[in-house]
Amino acid sequence: MARYWKITQGSGDCQEVRGKGVVGQQPLIGPGQSFRYTSRAILQTPVGVMEGAYTLLDTSTQRVFEVAITPFRLAVPLQLH
């Protein structure tokens, strides 16, 4: 499993993050199961946008596939009206 994140600051500056697993783990997620984790992104501006993808392996077929993460807003608390 791998992750890719594109973090865009409110100024338009972008940072890309790639790596294996999430928060140091390579979870095995069975049918009907889920995996939840918490992480963080450092913003240089009060608002930003984050998007990306996870690359996963279906262990029953050995098929590798990618799941897109649609863009979502990041905001420092109390910075939006």
PDB file of N, CA, C and O in Angstrom:
ATOM      1  N   MET A   1       0.840  -1.178   0.000  1.00  0.00           N
ATOM      2  CA  MET A   1       0.000   0.000   0.000  1.00  0.00           C
ATOM      3  C   MET A   1       0.883   1.239   0.000  1.00  0.00           C
ATOM      4  O   MET A   1       1.925   1.279   0.655  1.00  0.00           O
ATOM      5  N   ALA A   2       0.452   2.239  -0.740  1.00  0.00           N
ATOM      6  CA  ALA A   2       1.198   3.494  -0.803  1.00  0.00           C
ATOM      7  C   ALA A   2       0.215   4.657  -0.796  1.00  0.00           C
ATOM      8  O   ALA A   2      -0.980   4.492  -1.044  1.00  0.00           O
ATOM      9  N   ARG A   3       0.750   5.827  -0.508  1.00  0.00           N
ATOM     10  CA  ARG A   3      -0.082   7.020  -0.488  1.00  0.00           C
ATOM     11  C   ARG A   3       0.578   8.125  -1.306  1.00  0.00           C
ATOM     12  O   ARG A   3       1.799   8.165  -1.463  1.00  0.00           O
ATOM     13  N   TYR A   4      -0.247   9.007  -1.814  1.00  0.00           N
ATOM     14  CA  TYR A   4       0.210  10.205  -2.505  1.00  0.00           C
ATOM     15  C   TYR A   4      -0.704  11.336  -2.072  1.00  0.00           C
ATOM     16  O   TYR A   4      -1.927  11.212  -2.140  1.00  0.00           O
ATOM     17  N   TRP A   5      -0.115  12.438  -1.628  1.00  0.00           N
ATOM     18  CA  TRP A   5      -0.881  13.620  -1.254  1.00  0.00           C
ATOM     19  C   TRP A   5      -0.303  14.835  -1.967  1.00  0.00           C
ATOM     20  O   TRP A   5       0.914  14.987  -2.072  1.00  0.00           O
ATOM     21  N   LYS A   6      -1.177  15.686  -2.449  1.00  0.00           N
ATOM     22  CA  LYS A   6      -0.796  16.996  -2.975  1.00  0.00           C
ATOM     23  C   LYS A   6      -1.446  18.018  -2.058  1.00  0.00           C
ATOM     24  O   LYS A   6      -2.671  18.086  -1.957  1.00  0.00           O
ATOM     25  N   ILE A   7      -0.616  18.810  -1.391  1.00  0.00           N
ATOM     26  CA  ILE A   7      -1.088  19.804  -0.434  1.00  0.00           C
ATOM     27  C   ILE A   7      -0.838  21.175  -1.051  1.00  0.00           C
ATOM     28  O   ILE A   7       0.304  21.538  -1.334  1.00  0.00           O
ATOM     29  N   THR A   8      -1.910  21.932  -1.257  1.00  0.00           N
ATOM     30  CA  THR A   8      -1.802  23.252  -1.871  1.00  0.00           C
ATOM     31  C   THR A   8      -2.124  24.310  -0.828  1.00  0.00           C
ATOM     32  O   THR A   8      -3.214  24.325  -0.257  1.00  0.00           O
ATOM     33  N   GLN A   9      -1.173  25.184  -0.586  1.00  0.00           N
ATOM     34  CA  GLN A   9      -1.353  26.285   0.355  1.00  0.00           C
ATOM     35  C   GLN A   9      -2.298  27.318  -0.254  1.00  0.00           C
ATOM     36  O   GLN A   9      -2.513  27.322  -1.466  1.00  0.00           O
ATOM     37  N   GLY A  10      -2.860  28.188   0.574  1.00  0.00           N
ATOM     38  CA  GLY A  10      -3.704  29.271   0.085  1.00  0.00           C
ATOM     39  C   GLY A  10      -2.971  30.186  -0.880  1.00  0.00           C
ATOM     40  O   GLY A  10      -3.602  30.850  -1.703  1.00  0.00           O
ATOM     41  N   SER A  11      -1.657  30.230  -0.791  1.00  0.00           N
ATOM     42  CA  SER A  11      -0.826  31.053  -1.680  1.00  0.00           C
ATOM     43  C   SER A  11      -0.631  30.411  -3.050  1.00  0.00           C
ATOM     44  O   SER A  11      -0.123  31.050  -3.971  1.00  0.00           O
ATOM     45  N   GLY A  12      -1.037  29.143  -3.187  1.00  0.00           N
ATOM     46  CA  GLY A  12      -0.841  28.420  -4.443  1.00  0.00           C
ATOM     47  C   GLY A  12       0.377  27.516  -4.441  1.00  0.00           C
ATOM     48  O   GLY A  12       0.519  26.682  -5.336  1.00  0.00           O
ATOM     49  N   ASP A  13       1.264  27.657  -3.460  1.00  0.00           N
ATOM     50  CA  ASP A  13       2.432  26.773  -3.360  1.00  0.00           C
ATOM     51  C   ASP A  13       1.971  25.347  -3.080  1.00  0.00           C
ATOM     52  O   ASP A  13       1.059  25.127  -2.284  1.00  0.00           O
ATOM     53  N   CYS A  14       2.611  24.375  -3.743  1.00  0.00           N
ATOM     54  CA  CYS A  14       2.229  22.967  -3.600  1.00  0.00           C
ATOM     55  C   CYS A  14       3.371  22.140  -3.028  1.00  0.00           C
ATOM     56  O   CYS A  14       4.546  22.425  -3.258  1.00  0.00           O
ATOM     57  N   GLN A  15       3.000  21.121  -2.283  1.00  0.00           N
ATOM     58  CA  GLN A  15       3.944  20.130  -1.775  1.00  0.00           C
ATOM     59  C   GLN A  15       3.351  18.760  -2.069  1.00  0.00           C
ATOM     60  O   GLN A  15       2.159  18.538  -1.854  1.00  0.00           O
ATOM     61  N   GLU A  16       4.173  17.848  -2.555  1.00  0.00           N
ATOM     62  CA  GLU A  16       3.725  16.481  -2.806  1.00  0.00           C
ATOM     63  C   GLU A  16       4.381  15.550  -1.805  1.00  0.00           C
ATOM     64  O   GLU A  16       5.573  15.662  -1.520  1.00  0.00           O
ATOM     65  N   VAL A  17       3.592  14.633  -1.277  1.00  0.00           N
ATOM     66  CA  VAL A  17       4.070  13.660  -0.297  1.00  0.00           C
ATOM     67  C   VAL A  17       3.751  12.269  -0.831  1.00  0.00           C
ATOM     68  O   VAL A  17       2.603  11.979  -1.168  1.00  0.00           O
ATOM     69  N   ARG A  18       4.754  11.418  -0.908  1.00  0.00           N
ATOM     70  CA  ARG A  18       4.581  10.033  -1.355  1.00  0.00           C
ATOM     71  C   ARG A  18       5.238   9.118  -0.329  1.00  0.00           C
ATOM     72  O   ARG A  18       6.228   9.489   0.301  1.00  0.00           O
ATOM     73  N   GLY A  19       4.688   7.941  -0.169  1.00  0.00           N
ATOM     74  CA  GLY A  19       5.307   6.999   0.744  1.00  0.00           C
ATOM     75  C   GLY A  19       4.538   5.701   0.821  1.00  0.00           C
ATOM     76  O   GLY A  19       3.429   5.574   0.303  1.00  0.00           O
ATOM     77  N   LYS A  20       5.153   4.749   1.476  1.00  0.00           N
ATOM     78  CA  LYS A  20       4.515   3.448   1.687  1.00  0.00           C
ATOM     79  C   LYS A  20       3.638   3.516   2.919  1.00  0.00           C
ATOM     80  O   LYS A  20       3.983   4.153   3.914  1.00  0.00           O
ATOM     81  N   GLY A  21       2.502   2.850   2.836  1.00  0.00           N
ATOM     82  CA  GLY A  21       1.626   2.739   3.993  1.00  0.00           C
ATOM     83  C   GLY A  21       1.067   4.069   4.455  1.00  0.00           C
ATOM     84  O   GLY A  21       1.213   5.093   3.788  1.00  0.00           O
ATOM     85  N   VAL A  22       0.427   4.033   5.603  1.00  0.00           N
ATOM     86  CA  VAL A  22      -0.107   5.225   6.254  1.00  0.00           C
ATOM     87  C   VAL A  22       0.269   5.166   7.722  1.00  0.00           C
ATOM     88  O   VAL A  22       0.122   4.125   8.363  1.00  0.00           O
ATOM     89  N   VAL A  23       0.745   6.255   8.247  1.00  0.00           N
ATOM     90  CA  VAL A  23       1.199   6.373   9.638  1.00  0.00           C
ATOM     91  C   VAL A  23       2.016   5.152  10.083  1.00  0.00           C
ATOM     92  O   VAL A  23       1.827   4.631  11.182  1.00  0.00           O
ATOM     93  N   GLY A  24       2.923   4.712   9.210  1.00  0.00           N
ATOM     94  CA  GLY A  24       3.809   3.601   9.545  1.00  0.00           C
ATOM     95  C   GLY A  24       3.178   2.227   9.493  1.00  0.00           C
ATOM     96  O   GLY A  24       3.791   1.256   9.936  1.00  0.00           O
ATOM     97  N   GLN A  25       1.977   2.116   8.967  1.00  0.00           N
ATOM     98  CA  GLN A  25       1.279   0.829   8.927  1.00  0.00           C
ATOM     99  C   GLN A  25       0.955   0.417   7.493  1.00  0.00           C
ATOM    100  O   GLN A  25       0.825   1.257   6.602  1.00  0.00           O
ATOM    101  N   GLN A  26       0.830  -0.875   7.294  1.00  0.00           N
ATOM    102  CA  GLN A  26       0.365  -1.471   6.039  1.00  0.00           C
ATOM    103  C   GLN A  26      -0.845  -2.341   6.403  1.00  0.00           C
ATOM    104  O   GLN A  26      -0.723  -3.564   6.468  1.00  0.00           O
ATOM    105  N   PRO A  27      -2.010  -1.724   6.640  1.00  0.00           N
ATOM    106  CA  PRO A  27      -3.155  -2.493   7.147  1.00  0.00           C
ATOM    107  C   PRO A  27      -3.701  -3.495   6.135  1.00  0.00           C
ATOM    108  O   PRO A  27      -3.701  -3.242   4.930  1.00  0.00           O
ATOM    109  N   LEU A  28      -4.159  -4.621   6.634  1.00  0.00           N
ATOM    110  CA  LEU A  28      -4.870  -5.616   5.833  1.00  0.00           C
ATOM    111  C   LEU A  28      -6.353  -5.426   6.150  1.00  0.00           C
ATOM    112  O   LEU A  28      -6.789  -5.663   7.276  1.00  0.00           O
ATOM    113  N   ILE A  29      -7.121  -4.998   5.152  1.00  0.00           N
ATOM    114  CA  ILE A  29      -8.528  -4.661   5.351  1.00  0.00           C
ATOM    115  C   ILE A  29      -9.379  -5.705   4.650  1.00  0.00           C
ATOM    116  O   ILE A  29      -9.355  -5.803   3.423  1.00  0.00           O
ATOM    117  N   GLY A  30     -10.123  -6.479   5.409  1.00  0.00           N
ATOM    118  CA  GLY A  30     -10.972  -7.529   4.853  1.00  0.00           C
ATOM    119  C   GLY A  30     -12.302  -6.988   4.357  1.00  0.00           C
ATOM    120  O   GLY A  30     -12.636  -5.831   4.611  1.00  0.00           O
ATOM    121  N   PRO A  31     -13.071  -7.824   3.643  1.00  0.00           N
ATOM    122  CA  PRO A  31     -14.393  -7.422   3.156  1.00  0.00           C
ATOM    123  C   PRO A  31     -15.270  -6.929   4.306  1.00  0.00           C
ATOM    124  O   PRO A  31     -15.363  -7.575   5.350  1.00  0.00           O
ATOM    125  N   GLY A  32     -15.905  -5.790   4.103  1.00  0.00           N
ATOM    126  CA  GLY A  32     -16.787  -5.224   5.113  1.00  0.00           C
ATOM    127  C   GLY A  32     -16.066  -4.516   6.246  1.00  0.00           C
ATOM    128  O   GLY A  32     -16.715  -3.991   7.150  1.00  0.00           O
ATOM    129  N   GLN A  33     -14.738  -4.487   6.220  1.00  0.00           N
ATOM    130  CA  GLN A  33     -13.962  -3.831   7.268  1.00  0.00           C
ATOM    131  C   GLN A  33     -13.538  -2.438   6.810  1.00  0.00           C
ATOM    132  O   GLN A  33     -13.653  -2.090   5.634  1.00  0.00           O
ATOM    133  N   SER A  34     -13.055  -1.664   7.749  1.00  0.00           N
ATOM    134  CA  SER A  34     -12.543  -0.333   7.436  1.00  0.00           C
ATOM    135  C   SER A  34     -11.281  -0.086   8.245  1.00  0.00           C
ATOM    136  O   SER A  34     -10.975  -0.817   9.187  1.00  0.00           O
ATOM    137  N   PHE A  35     -10.565   0.938   7.868  1.00  0.00           N
ATOM    138  CA  PHE A  35      -9.356   1.348   8.580  1.00  0.00           C
ATOM    139  C   PHE A  35      -9.409   2.858   8.690  1.00  0.00           C
ATOM    140  O   PHE A  35      -9.636   3.549   7.696  1.00  0.00           O
ATOM    141  N   ARG A  36      -9.202   3.369   9.878  1.00  0.00           N
ATOM    142  CA  ARG A  36      -9.241   4.811  10.121  1.00  0.00           C
ATOM    143  C   ARG A  36      -7.931   5.228  10.771  1.00  0.00           C
ATOM    144  O   ARG A  36      -7.392   4.524  11.626  1.00  0.00           O
ATOM    145  N   TYR A  37      -7.432   6.375  10.354  1.00  0.00           N
ATOM    146  CA  TYR A  37      -6.215   6.897  10.969  1.00  0.00           C
ATOM    147  C   TYR A  37      -6.270   8.412  11.007  1.00  0.00           C
ATOM    148  O   TYR A  37      -7.070   9.036  10.310  1.00  0.00           O
ATOM    149  N   THR A  38      -5.420   8.990  11.821  1.00  0.00           N
ATOM    150  CA  THR A  38      -5.318  10.436  11.939  1.00  0.00           C
ATOM    151  C   THR A  38      -3.894  10.844  11.605  1.00  0.00           C
ATOM    152  O   THR A  38      -2.932  10.204  12.030  1.00  0.00           O
ATOM    153  N   SER A  39      -3.778  11.903  10.849  1.00  0.00           N
ATOM    154  CA  SER A  39      -2.468  12.434  10.489  1.00  0.00           C
ATOM    155  C   SER A  39      -2.583  13.954  10.461  1.00  0.00           C
ATOM    156  O   SER A  39      -3.573  14.514  10.933  1.00  0.00           O
ATOM    157  N   ARG A  40      -1.576  14.620   9.908  1.00  0.00           N
ATOM    158  CA  ARG A  40      -1.632  16.079   9.870  1.00  0.00           C
ATOM    159  C   ARG A  40      -0.902  16.600   8.644  1.00  0.00           C
ATOM    160  O   ARG A  40      -0.118  15.895   8.007  1.00  0.00           O
ATOM    161  N   ALA A  41      -1.183  17.844   8.341  1.00  0.00           N
ATOM    162  CA  ALA A  41      -0.474  18.566   7.285  1.00  0.00           C
ATOM    163  C   ALA A  41      -0.138  19.941   7.842  1.00  0.00           C
ATOM    164  O   ALA A  41      -0.960  20.556   8.522  1.00  0.00           O
ATOM    165  N   ILE A  42       1.045  20.415   7.563  1.00  0.00           N
ATOM    166  CA  ILE A  42       1.469  21.725   8.051  1.00  0.00           C
ATOM    167  C   ILE A  42       1.147  22.766   6.980  1.00  0.00           C
ATOM    168  O   ILE A  42       1.626  22.678   5.850  1.00  0.00           O
ATOM    169  N   LEU A  43       0.336  23.744   7.348  1.00  0.00           N
ATOM    170  CA  LEU A  43      -0.021  24.823   6.436  1.00  0.00           C
ATOM    171  C   LEU A  43       0.786  26.068   6.762  1.00  0.00           C
ATOM    172  O   LEU A  43       1.018  26.382   7.929  1.00  0.00           O
ATOM    173  N   GLN A  44       1.209  26.770   5.730  1.00  0.00           N
ATOM    174  CA  GLN A  44       1.890  28.052   5.899  1.00  0.00           C
ATOM    175  C   GLN A  44       0.894  29.205   5.769  1.00  0.00           C
ATOM    176  O   GLN A  44       1.236  30.357   6.034  1.00  0.00           O
ATOM    177  N   THR A  45      -0.337  28.893   5.362  1.00  0.00           N
ATOM    178  CA  THR A  45      -1.401  29.881   5.190  1.00  0.00           C
ATOM    179  C   THR A  45      -2.629  29.394   5.967  1.00  0.00           C
ATOM    180  O   THR A  45      -2.699  28.216   6.315  1.00  0.00           O
ATOM    181  N   PRO A  46      -3.599  30.277   6.246  1.00  0.00           N
ATOM    182  CA  PRO A  46      -4.764  29.866   7.035  1.00  0.00           C
ATOM    183  C   PRO A  46      -5.649  28.815   6.371  1.00  0.00           C
ATOM    184  O   PRO A  46      -6.352  28.074   7.058  1.00  0.00           O
ATOM    185  N   VAL A  47      -5.622  28.743   5.036  1.00  0.00           N
ATOM    186  CA  VAL A  47      -6.437  27.760   4.322  1.00  0.00           C
ATOM    187  C   VAL A  47      -5.598  27.064   3.263  1.00  0.00           C
ATOM    188  O   VAL A  47      -4.559  27.572   2.842  1.00  0.00           O
ATOM    189  N   GLY A  48      -6.060  25.904   2.841  1.00  0.00           N
ATOM    190  CA  GLY A  48      -5.389  25.154   1.787  1.00  0.00           C
ATOM    191  C   GLY A  48      -6.306  24.065   1.273  1.00  0.00           C
ATOM    192  O   GLY A  48      -7.458  23.949   1.693  1.00  0.00           O
ATOM    193  N   VAL A  49      -5.784  23.275   0.366  1.00  0.00           N
ATOM    194  CA  VAL A  49      -6.535  22.166  -0.224  1.00  0.00           C
ATOM    195  C   VAL A  49      -5.626  20.951  -0.258  1.00  0.00           C
ATOM    196  O   VAL A  49      -4.424  21.071  -0.491  1.00  0.00           O
ATOM    197  N   MET A  50      -6.200  19.790  -0.026  1.00  0.00           N
ATOM    198  CA  MET A  50      -5.440  18.545  -0.051  1.00  0.00           C
ATOM    199  C   MET A  50      -6.185  17.543  -0.918  1.00  0.00           C
ATOM    200  O   MET A  50      -7.412  17.453  -0.857  1.00  0.00           O
ATOM    201  N   GLU A  51      -5.448  16.793  -1.721  1.00  0.00           N
ATOM    202  CA  GLU A  51      -6.022  15.740  -2.559  1.00  0.00           C
ATOM    203  C   GLU A  51      -4.957  14.683  -2.758  1.00  0.00           C
ATOM    204  O   GLU A  51      -3.787  14.916  -2.454  1.00  0.00           O
ATOM    205  N   GLY A  52      -5.342  13.536  -3.260  1.00  0.00           N
ATOM    206  CA  GLY A  52      -4.334  12.505  -3.448  1.00  0.00           C
ATOM    207  C   GLY A  52      -4.907  11.186  -3.888  1.00  0.00           C
ATOM    208  O   GLY A  52      -5.943  11.121  -4.549  1.00  0.00           O
ATOM    209  N   ALA A  53      -4.201  10.118  -3.501  1.00  0.00           N
ATOM    210  CA  ALA A  53      -4.625   8.770  -3.885  1.00  0.00           C
ATOM    211  C   ALA A  53      -3.945   7.747  -2.987  1.00  0.00           C
ATOM    212  O   ALA A  53      -2.861   7.979  -2.453  1.00  0.00           O
ATOM    213  N   TYR A  54      -4.607   6.618  -2.839  1.00  0.00           N
ATOM    214  CA  TYR A  54      -4.017   5.447  -2.197  1.00  0.00           C
ATOM    215  C   TYR A  54      -3.833   4.384  -3.271  1.00  0.00           C
ATOM    216  O   TYR A  54      -4.712   4.186  -4.109  1.00  0.00           O
ATOM    217  N   THR A  55      -2.706   3.709  -3.250  1.00  0.00           N
ATOM    218  CA  THR A  55      -2.485   2.553  -4.107  1.00  0.00           C
ATOM    219  C   THR A  55      -2.632   1.328  -3.222  1.00  0.00           C
ATOM    220  O   THR A  55      -1.948   1.201  -2.207  1.00  0.00           O
ATOM    221  N   LEU A  56      -3.532   0.424  -3.610  1.00  0.00           N
ATOM    222  CA  LEU A  56      -3.890  -0.720  -2.778  1.00  0.00           C
ATOM    223  C   LEU A  56      -3.693  -2.030  -3.528  1.00  0.00           C
ATOM    224  O   LEU A  56      -3.583  -2.048  -4.754  1.00  0.00           O
ATOM    225  N   LEU A  57      -3.649  -3.117  -2.782  1.00  0.00           N
ATOM    226  CA  LEU A  57      -3.512  -4.456  -3.342  1.00  0.00           C
ATOM    227  C   LEU A  57      -4.699  -5.297  -2.907  1.00  0.00           C
ATOM    228  O   LEU A  57      -4.979  -5.420  -1.714  1.00  0.00           O
ATOM    229  N   ASP A  58      -5.398  -5.880  -3.881  1.00  0.00           N
ATOM    230  CA  ASP A  58      -6.455  -6.853  -3.586  1.00  0.00           C
ATOM    231  C   ASP A  58      -5.748  -8.194  -3.411  1.00  0.00           C
ATOM    232  O   ASP A  58      -5.321  -8.800  -4.394  1.00  0.00           O
ATOM    233  N   THR A  59      -5.619  -8.662  -2.173  1.00  0.00           N
ATOM    234  CA  THR A  59      -4.843  -9.883  -1.911  1.00  0.00           C
ATOM    235  C   THR A  59      -5.494 -11.137  -2.471  1.00  0.00           C
ATOM    236  O   THR A  59      -4.820 -12.155  -2.633  1.00  0.00           O
ATOM    237  N   SER A  60      -6.797 -11.092  -2.773  1.00  0.00           N
ATOM    238  CA  SER A  60      -7.450 -12.282  -3.329  1.00  0.00           C
ATOM    239  C   SER A  60      -7.116 -12.483  -4.805  1.00  0.00           C
ATOM    240  O   SER A  60      -7.150 -13.608  -5.306  1.00  0.00           O
ATOM    241  N   THR A  61      -6.790 -11.382  -5.506  1.00  0.00           N
ATOM    242  CA  THR A  61      -6.476 -11.468  -6.941  1.00  0.00           C
ATOM    243  C   THR A  61      -5.069 -10.983  -7.271  1.00  0.00           C
ATOM    244  O   THR A  61      -4.604 -11.131  -8.401  1.00  0.00           O
ATOM    245  N   GLN A  62      -4.393 -10.403  -6.278  1.00  0.00           N
ATOM    246  CA  GLN A  62      -3.078  -9.781  -6.452  1.00  0.00           C
ATOM    247  C   GLN A  62      -3.130  -8.583  -7.412  1.00  0.00           C
ATOM    248  O   GLN A  62      -2.115  -8.194  -7.989  1.00  0.00           O
ATOM    249  N   ARG A  63      -4.307  -8.016  -7.568  1.00  0.00           N
ATOM    250  CA  ARG A  63      -4.482  -6.857  -8.441  1.00  0.00           C
ATOM    251  C   ARG A  63      -4.181  -5.577  -7.659  1.00  0.00           C
ATOM    252  O   ARG A  63      -4.717  -5.365  -6.571  1.00  0.00           O
ATOM    253  N   VAL A  64      -3.321  -4.729  -8.221  1.00  0.00           N
ATOM    254  CA  VAL A  64      -3.008  -3.428  -7.640  1.00  0.00           C
ATOM    255  C   VAL A  64      -3.958  -2.405  -8.265  1.00  0.00           C
ATOM    256  O   VAL A  64      -4.160  -2.400  -9.479  1.00  0.00           O
ATOM    257  N   PHE A  65      -4.535  -1.547  -7.436  1.00  0.00           N
ATOM    258  CA  PHE A  65      -5.435  -0.521  -7.960  1.00  0.00           C
ATOM    259  C   PHE A  65      -5.278   0.763  -7.159  1.00  0.00           C
ATOM    260  O   PHE A  65      -4.746   0.758  -6.049  1.00  0.00           O
ATOM    261  N   GLU A  66      -5.747   1.859  -7.737  1.00  0.00           N
ATOM    262  CA  GLU A  66      -5.605   3.167  -7.111  1.00  0.00           C
ATOM    263  C   GLU A  66      -6.975   3.737  -6.783  1.00  0.00           C
ATOM    264  O   GLU A  66      -7.915   3.619  -7.569  1.00  0.00           O
ATOM    265  N   VAL A  67      -7.075   4.351  -5.623  1.00  0.00           N
ATOM    266  CA  VAL A  67      -8.303   5.011  -5.187  1.00  0.00           C
ATOM    267  C   VAL A  67      -8.001   6.497  -5.049  1.00  0.00           C
ATOM    268  O   VAL A  67      -7.155   6.894  -4.247  1.00  0.00           O
ATOM    269  N   ALA A  68      -8.695   7.315  -5.833  1.00  0.00           N
ATOM    270  CA  ALA A  68      -8.474   8.765  -5.797  1.00  0.00           C
ATOM    271  C   ALA A  68      -9.151   9.383  -4.576  1.00  0.00           C
ATOM    272  O   ALA A  68     -10.243   8.973  -4.185  1.00  0.00           O
ATOM    273  N   ILE A  69      -8.494  10.365  -3.986  1.00  0.00           N
ATOM    274  CA  ILE A  69      -9.059  11.152  -2.892  1.00  0.00           C
ATOM    275  C   ILE A  69      -9.370  12.524  -3.485  1.00  0.00           C
ATOM    276  O   ILE A  69      -8.457  13.259  -3.861  1.00  0.00           O
ATOM    277  N   THR A  70     -10.637  12.868  -3.569  1.00  0.00           N
ATOM    278  CA  THR A  70     -11.015  14.147  -4.163  1.00  0.00           C
ATOM    279  C   THR A  70     -10.536  15.301  -3.283  1.00  0.00           C
ATOM    280  O   THR A  70     -10.372  15.129  -2.076  1.00  0.00           O
ATOM    281  N   PRO A  71     -10.311  16.473  -3.875  1.00  0.00           N
ATOM    282  CA  PRO A  71      -9.820  17.619  -3.096  1.00  0.00           C
ATOM    283  C   PRO A  71     -10.757  17.973  -1.940  1.00  0.00           C
ATOM    284  O   PRO A  71     -11.980  17.929  -2.071  1.00  0.00           O
ATOM    285  N   PHE A  72     -10.150  18.323  -0.811  1.00  0.00           N
ATOM    286  CA  PHE A  72     -10.925  18.802   0.332  1.00  0.00           C
ATOM    287  C   PHE A  72     -10.191  19.960   0.971  1.00  0.00           C
ATOM    288  O   PHE A  72      -8.966  20.056   0.899  1.00  0.00           O
ATOM    289  N   ARG A  73     -10.959  20.841   1.600  1.00  0.00           N
ATOM    290  CA  ARG A  73     -10.410  22.071   2.167  1.00  0.00           C
ATOM    291  C   ARG A  73      -9.771  21.815   3.528  1.00  0.00           C
ATOM    292  O   ARG A  73     -10.283  21.049   4.344  1.00  0.00           O
ATOM    293  N   LEU A  74      -8.652  22.470   3.743  1.00  0.00           N
ATOM    294  CA  LEU A  74      -7.998  22.509   5.047  1.00  0.00           C
ATOM    295  C   LEU A  74      -8.121  23.947   5.546  1.00  0.00           C
ATOM    296  O   LEU A  74      -7.902  24.884   4.779  1.00  0.00           O
ATOM    297  N   ALA A  75      -8.462  24.133   6.801  1.00  0.00           N
ATOM    298  CA  ALA A  75      -8.594  25.481   7.340  1.00  0.00           C
ATOM    299  C   ALA A  75      -8.197  25.500   8.807  1.00  0.00           C
ATOM    300  O   ALA A  75      -8.587  24.634   9.589  1.00  0.00           O
ATOM    301  N   VAL A  76      -7.415  26.505   9.157  1.00  0.00           N
ATOM    302  CA  VAL A  76      -7.069  26.723  10.555  1.00  0.00           C
ATOM    303  C   VAL A  76      -8.366  27.121  11.269  1.00  0.00           C
ATOM    304  O   VAL A  76      -9.093  27.974  10.758  1.00  0.00           O
ATOM    305  N   PRO A  77      -8.681  26.539  12.425  1.00  0.00           N
ATOM    306  CA  PRO A  77      -9.933  26.870  13.121  1.00  0.00           C
ATOM    307  C   PRO A  77     -10.113  28.379  13.302  1.00  0.00           C
ATOM    308  O   PRO A  77      -9.164  29.107  13.596  1.00  0.00           O
ATOM    309  N   LEU A  78     -11.347  28.821  13.121  1.00  0.00           N
ATOM    310  CA  LEU A  78     -11.758  30.220  13.295  1.00  0.00           C
ATOM    311  C   LEU A  78     -11.184  31.163  12.237  1.00  0.00           C
ATOM    312  O   LEU A  78     -11.202  32.378  12.433  1.00  0.00           O
ATOM    313  N   GLN A  79     -10.675  30.635  11.122  1.00  0.00           N
ATOM    314  CA  GLN A  79     -10.142  31.481  10.057  1.00  0.00           C
ATOM    315  C   GLN A  79     -11.151  31.714   8.936  1.00  0.00           C
ATOM    316  O   GLN A  79     -10.968  32.619   8.121  1.00  0.00           O
ATOM    317  N   LEU A  80     -12.217  30.908   8.884  1.00  0.00           N
ATOM    318  CA  LEU A  80     -13.245  31.085   7.858  1.00  0.00           C
ATOM    319  C   LEU A  80     -14.471  31.732   8.475  1.00  0.00           C
ATOM    320  O   LEU A  80     -14.798  31.472   9.633  1.00  0.00           O
ATOM    321  N   HIS A  81     -15.143  32.564   7.715  1.00  0.00           N
ATOM    322  CA  HIS A  81     -16.345  33.245   8.217  1.00  0.00           C
ATOM    323  C   HIS A  81     -17.561  32.432   7.906  1.00  0.00           C
ATOM    324  O   HIS A  81     -18.675  32.832   8.245  1.00  0.00           O
TER     325      HIS A  81
END
